[in-house]
Amino acid sequence: MKNKYFGTDGIRGTVNEGNITGEKFFKFGLASGTYFKNQKKNKQVAIIAKDTRLSGYTLEPALVSGLASGGMNVYTLGPLPTNGLAMLTKSMKANMGIMITASHNPYHDNGLKLFGPDGMKLSSKIEKKIEKLIDAKNTKQLTNPYLLGRVKRLENGNEKYINILRKNFPKNFNLNGTRIVLDCANGAGYKAAPKLLEKLGAKVFSIGVKPNGLNINDRCGSTYPSKICSAVKKLNAHVGISFDGDADRIIMCDENGKMIDGDQIIAMLAKRWRSKKILKGGVVGTLMSNYGLEIFLKNENIKFFRSNVGDKYVKEKMKKLNFNLGGEQSGHIILGKFATTGDGLMVALEVLFSLRKGKKASELLNIFTPVPQILENINVKDKNVISKKKCTNAIKQAKKLMNNKGRILVRKSGTEPKIRIMAESSNKNLMLRCVKIVKRSIKN
């Protein structure tokens, strides 16, 4: 059964509409706090971080009020990358962590991602339990006045996160002489990322580090990689690094300004980790992972499995298979050796660590030849349109045409009002024809 509030990556939508209101966030805080408070009696602590959206100033107080009203003590951390929040939830032994963000979406959207005490995103089973509490009568969850939670702001969240990241690498690791173009999407990584790379000795050319509440992901960041590609060539940099609004995605470019997506980064890490005997089991990708990645890993005798789209599902499959590397073409990459969820900055450090001996990014990161791929995003009012007979027939027709010559995937976006069509084939005309058939059925 489909969740009522939670999508593929938490709760997300347009601010002051539907689920993204102060009233709803109070209920989310009260319900999630009540659930986790009942799991752990000896310490009642929630920690909250956020990205840089203007709406964070209205949604965070509502969330805090809900948590404290249920008896949960709250620490607020301010802007911090999502995996920083996950790491601190675990290291501070909190009951739960909440990230207020809409990730790569534009400023007018917002949402939240919930983490358990282990720093992991919640399973669908736990999400359903919290949804029942959201819809229950609030009066049953409100605590006695003398048991209300206390709220405190912690100013050193980014420093704590940076220290955890640095501990995963040798003390002598440095980036002296490395020229890096860094795009933080005017988002949650705008403090931690430049600070860490500069501490390691890199010459950093920063883009997207002046958030104003409205410019997050605005023609910058991982959804707009052309910005780092052109800047790397202009500034004669060794590599470009681009994050999304909550810094859990990474897209890179080499010294020639060629974009490097998540699939190429995963391929490089899989090969390197196997040679260093770090790789555990194999790799988990998603239904969107390029077929070229699958072929490459097969030729390298590295196991590869696909999960549903969403880093939560990638992590669940990694856990089930006992693998320690997985991710998405979009740049959500989970390094199970170090992190519990996607972490753009951690992945960047792992790649930079591989480049430190004078290797060129173009040699290290262009590791396989992708099968040509088309991705179309279609705005819709009702995502269930793909269940209509006209659409299902069109999808069947396209799959029949693609038979043994490629593949086509049509799915609802879990985070936006869009239908995503992905086609892969060495026959470009066939791809375009199949996408057109499905696209026409959706628009009609």
C-alpha positions in Angstrom: 0.0 0.0 0.0 1.3 3.5 -1.0 2.4 5.8 1.8 0.1 8.8 2.4 2.8 11.4 3.2 6.2 9.9 2.5 7.5 9.6 -1.0 10.8 8.0 -2.4 12.9 10.5 -0.3 10.9 11.8 2.6 8.1 14.3 2.4 8.3 17.0 -0.3 6.1 19.6 -2.0 5.3 23.3 -2.6 5.5 25.5 0.4 2.2 26.6 2.0 0.4 24.0 0.0 -0.7 20.4 0.9 1.8 18.8 3.4 4.3 21.7 3.4 2.7 24.0 5.9 3.5 25.0 9.5 0.4 23.1 10.7 1.5 19.9 9.0 5.1 20.3 10.2 3.9 20.6 13.8 2.1 17.3 13.3 5.1 15.7 11.6 7.3 16.7 14.6 4.8 15.5 17.2 4.2 12.2 15.5 7.8 11.3 14.7 8.9 12.5 18.1 6.3 10.3 19.7 7.3 7.3 17.7 11.0 7.6 18.5 10.5 8.6 22.1 8.7 5.3 22.6 11.7 3.4 21.2 14.2 4.7 23.6 13.3 5.7 27.2 16.6 6.9 28.6 17.3 9.9 26.3 14.8 12.0 24.4 16.8 14.0 21.8 16.1 15.0 18.2 18.5 17.0 16.0 17.4 19.2 13.1 19.4 20.6 10.2 18.2 22.3 7.0 19.3 23.7 3.7 19.1 27.4 2.8 15.5 27.9 1.6 13.7 30.9 2.9 10.8 28.7 4.0 13.1 26.9 6.5 12.5 29.9 8.8 8.8 29.1 8.9 8.9 25.3 8.8 11.6 24.7 11.4 9.9 26.5 14.3 6.7 24.5 13.6 8.7 21.2 13.5 10.5 22.1 16.7 7.2 23.0 18.4 5.7 19.6 17.5 8.8 17.7 18.8 9.0 19.7 22.1 5.3 19.5 22.7 5.6 15.7 22.7 8.5 15.8 25.2 11.4 15.6 22.8 14.6 17.7 23.5 15.7 19.4 20.3 19.1 20.6 19.0 19.0 22.8 15.9 22.1 22.9 13.7 21.3 25.3 10.9 22.5 24.7 7.3 24.3 21.4 7.1 24.5 18.7 4.4 22.1 15.8 4.7 24.7 13.2 5.5 26.2 15.6 8.1 22.9 15.4 9.9 22.8 11.6 9.5 26.4 11.3 10.9 25.7 13.6 13.9 22.4 11.8 14.7 24.5 8.6 15.2 27.5 10.2 16.9 25.4 12.3 19.3 23.3 9.2 20.1 20.1 11.0 19.3 16.7 9.3 19.0 16.3 10.8 15.6 17.4 13.3 13.0 15.4 15.5 10.7 16.7 17.3 7.6 14.5 20.1 6.3 15.1 20.2 2.6 13.7 19.7 -0.9 17.1 18.5 -2.2 17.5 19.5 -5.9 14.1 21.1 -6.2 13.7 24.9 -6.7 13.4 27.3 -3.7 9.5 27.3 -3.6 9.5 23.6 -2.6 10.6 22.2 0.7 10.2 19.0 2.8 11.9 16.7 5.3 14.0 13.6 5.5 13.9 11.5 8.6 16.7 9.4 10.1 16.7 6.9 12.9 19.3 6.6 15.7 21.6 4.5 13.4 21.8 7.4 10.9 19.7 5.5 8.4 16.7 6.7 6.5 13.5 5.2 7.7 12.1 2.0 6.3 8.6 2.1 4.7 7.4 0.1 7.6 8.4 2.8 10.2 7.1 5.6 7.8 3.7 3.9 7.9 3.7 3.8 11.7 4.5 7.5 11.8 1.8 8.3 9.3 -0.7 6.6 11.6 0.4 8.9 14.4 0.2 11.9 12.1 -3.5 11.2 11.5 -4.2 10.4 15.2 -5.6 12.9 17.7 -2.8 15.2 18.7 -4.1 15.4 22.3 -3.0 11.8 23.0 0.6 12.6 22.0 1.0 16.0 23.8 3.0 15.7 27.0 2.5 17.1 30.5 3.6 20.7 30.8 6.5 19.8 33.1 7.8 17.2 30.6 8.0 19.6 27.6 11.2 19.3 25.6 14.0 21.9 25.7 15.4 23.5 22.6 19.0 24.5 22.0 21.0 25.8 19.0 24.4 24.2 18.2 26.7 26.4 16.2 29.4 23.8 15.6 27.5 21.3 13.5 29.6 21.9 10.3 32.9 21.6 12.3 31.8 18.3 13.8 30.8 17.0 10.4 34.2 18.1 8.8 36.1 16.3 11.6 34.2 13.1 11.0 35.0 13.3 7.3 38.7 13.9 7.9 39.0 10.9 10.2 38.2 8.6 7.3 41.5 9.5 5.5 45.2 9.4 6.5 46.5 12.4 8.5 49.0 13.2 5.7 46.3 13.4 3.0 46.4 16.8 1.4 45.3 18.6 -1.8 48.3 21.0 -2.1 48.5 22.2 -5.7 45.1 21.0 -6.7 42.8 23.5 -8.4 39.1 22.8 -7.8 36.0 24.5 -9.1 33.3 23.9 -6.5 29.6 24.6 -6.9 27.5 24.3 -3.7 24.2 25.2 -5.4 23.7 28.0 -2.8 22.6 25.2 -0.6 23.4 23.3 2.6 27.1 22.5 1.7 28.1 26.2 1.2 29.9 26.3 4.5 31.4 22.9 5.0 32.6 22.1 1.5 34.9 25.1 0.7 36.2 25.1 4.3 37.2 21.4 4.2 38.8 21.5 0.8 40.8 24.7 1.7 41.9 23.1 5.0 43.3 20.2 2.9 45.3 22.7 0.9 43.3 23.0 -2.4 43.0 26.2 -4.4 39.2 26.4 -4.4 37.2 28.5 -6.9 33.7 28.6 -5.3 30.4 29.0 -7.1 27.0 29.0 -5.4 28.1 29.9 -1.9 26.0 33.0 -1.4 22.5 31.8 -0.5 19.7 34.3 -0.2 16.9 32.0 0.5 15.6 32.0 -3.1 18.7 31.1 -5.2 19.1 27.5 -4.1 19.6 25.2 -7.2 19.0 28.3 -9.4 21.1 27.7 -12.6 23.8 26.2 -10.4 24.6 22.9 -8.7 24.4 19.3 -9.8 21.3 19.9 -11.9 23.2 22.6 -13.9 26.6 21.0 -14.4 27.5 23.2 -17.4 28.5 25.9 -14.9 31.4 23.9 -13.5 32.3 22.5 -17.0 32.9 26.0 -18.4 34.5 27.3 -15.2 37.1 24.5 -15.1 38.3 25.3 -18.6 38.3 29.0 -18.0 40.2 28.7 -14.7 42.5 25.9 -15.8 41.4 23.7 -12.9 42.2 20.1 -12.4 38.6 19.0 -11.5 35.1 20.4 -11.0 32.7 19.4 -8.2 29.0 20.2 -8.1 26.5 19.4 -5.3 22.7 19.8 -5.1 20.7 21.8 -2.5 21.3 19.4 0.4 24.7 18.2 -0.8 23.8 14.5 -1.0 24.4 14.4 -4.8 27.6 15.0 -6.7 28.3 15.6 -10.4 31.9 16.2 -11.5 33.8 17.3 -14.5 37.3 16.5 -15.7 40.1 19.0 -16.5 38.8 19.2 -20.1 35.3 20.3 -18.9 33.7 17.0 -19.7 30.8 16.2 -17.3 31.2 13.1 -15.1 27.9 11.6 -13.8 27.2 9.3 -10.9 27.6 6.1 -13.0 31.1 6.9 -14.0 32.1 7.8 -10.4 30.6 4.5 -9.2 32.5 2.5 -11.9 35.8 4.1 -10.9 35.2 3.5 -7.2 34.1 -0.1 -7.7 37.3 -0.9 -9.7 39.6 1.0 -7.2 37.9 -0.5 -4.1 38.2 -4.0 -5.5 41.9 -3.6 -6.2 42.4 -2.3 -2.6 40.2 -5.1 -1.3 37.7 -2.6 0.1 34.8 -3.6 -2.1 32.3 -5.8 -0.3 30.1 -8.0 -2.5 29.5 -5.8 -5.4 27.5 -2.7 -6.6 23.9 -1.7 -6.3 22.6 0.7 -9.0 19.0 1.6 -9.9 16.6 1.1 -12.8 18.1 4.3 -14.2 21.7 3.2 -14.2 23.3 3.2 -17.6 23.5 -0.2 -19.3 27.1 0.6 -20.0 27.8 0.6 -16.3 26.3 -2.9 -16.0 28.4 -4.2 -19.0 31.6 -2.7 -17.5 31.0 -4.2 -14.1 30.2 -7.6 -15.7 33.5 -7.5 -17.6 35.3 -6.7 -14.4 33.6 -9.7 -12.7 31.9 -7.3 -10.2 28.4 -8.2 -9.2 25.7 -5.6 -10.1 22.1 -5.4 -9.0 19.4 -2.8 -9.6 17.0 -1.3 -7.1 14.1 1.1 -7.4 15.0 4.7 -7.9 15.9 6.6 -4.7 18.9 6.3 -2.5 16.8 4.9 0.3 16.0 1.9 -1.9 19.7 1.6 -2.9 20.7 1.5 0.7 18.0 -1.1 1.6 19.3 -3.4 -1.2 22.9 -2.8 -0.2 22.0 -3.8 3.3 20.1 -6.9 2.2 23.0 -8.1 -0.1 25.7 -6.9 2.3 27.3 -4.7 -0.3 29.1 -1.5 0.5 28.9 0.5 -2.7 25.8 1.8 -4.5 24.2 4.8 -6.1 22.4 6.6 -8.9 23.4 8.2 -12.1 22.1 11.5 -10.7 24.9 11.5 -8.2 23.4 10.0 -5.1 26.3 7.7 -4.1 26.5 5.7 -0.9 29.9 4.7 0.4 28.8 2.0 2.8 32.3 1.9 4.3 31.8 5.5 5.5 28.2 6.7 5.3 24.6 5.7 5.7 23.2 7.8 2.9 24.3 9.9 -0.1 27.1 12.3 0.7 28.5 14.5 -2.1 31.4 15.8 0.0 32.5 12.3 1.1 32.4 11.0 -2.4 34.4 14.1 -3.6 37.1 13.3 -1.0 37.3 9.7 -2.1 37.7 10.7 -5.7 40.3 13.4 -4.8 42.2 10.9 -2.7 42.5 8.8 -5.9 43.7 11.8 -7.9 46.4 12.9 -5.4 49.2 11.1 -7.1 49.1 13.3 -10.2 46.5 11.3 -12.1 44.2 13.3 -14.4 40.5 13.3 -13.8 39.9 12.5 -17.5 42.0 9.3 -17.2 40.5 8.2 -13.8 36.8 9.1 -14.3 35.9 8.3 -18.0 36.0 4.6 -17.2 33.3 3.1 -19.5 31.5 4.0 -22.7 27.9 4.8 -21.8 25.1 3.4 -23.9 23.3 6.4 -25.5 20.5 7.4 -23.3 17.6 9.9 -23.5 15.8 11.2 -20.4 12.6 13.2 -20.7 10.8 14.8 -17.8 7.1 15.7 -18.4 5.2 17.9 -16.1 1.8 16.5 -15.2 -1.1 17.4 -13.0 -1.8 13.7 -12.1 1.1 11.3 -12.1 -1.4 8.4 -12.3 -1.8 9.2 -16.0 0.7 6.4 -16.8 -1.8 3.9 -15.5 -4.4 4.9 -18.0 -5.1 2.5 -20.8 -3.8 4.8 -23.6 -0.5 5.2 -21.7 -0.1 1.5 -20.8 -0.7 0.6 -24.5 1.9 3.1 -25.6 4.4 1.8 -23.1 3.8 -1.8 -24.3 4.3 -0.7 -27.9 7.5 1.1 -27.1 8.9 -1.9 -25.2 8.0 -4.2 -28.1 9.9 -2.0 -30.5 12.9 -1.9 -28.1 13.0 -5.7 -27.7 16.6 -6.8 -27.6 17.8 -3.4 -29.0 17.7 -1.4 -25.8 15.3 -0.6 -22.9 12.7 2.0 -22.0 11.6 2.9 -18.5 8.5 5.1 -17.6 8.0 6.0 -14.0 6.5 8.6 -11.7 8.9 11.0 -10.1 8.9 10.4 -6.3 9.8 14.1 -5.6 8.2 16.2 -8.3 4.9 16.4 -10.3 6.6 14.7 -13.3 6.6 11.6 -15.4 10.2 10.5 -16.2 10.9 8.6 -19.5 14.3 7.0 -19.9 15.4 5.2 -23.1 18.7 3.4 -23.9 19.9 2.0 -27.2 22.7 2.3 -29.6 20.0 3.1 -32.2 19.3 6.7 -31.6 16.3 6.9 -34.1 14.7 4.0 -32.3 15.1 5.7 -28.9 13.6 8.9 -30.2 10.7 7.0 -31.8 9.9 5.1 -28.6 10.1 8.1 -26.3 7.8 10.1 -28.7 5.2 7.3 -28.6 5.0 7.4 -24.8 5.3 11.2 -24.5 2.4 11.7 -26.9 0.2 9.3 -24.9 0.9 11.2 -21.7 0.3 14.6 -23.2 -2.9 13.5 -24.8 
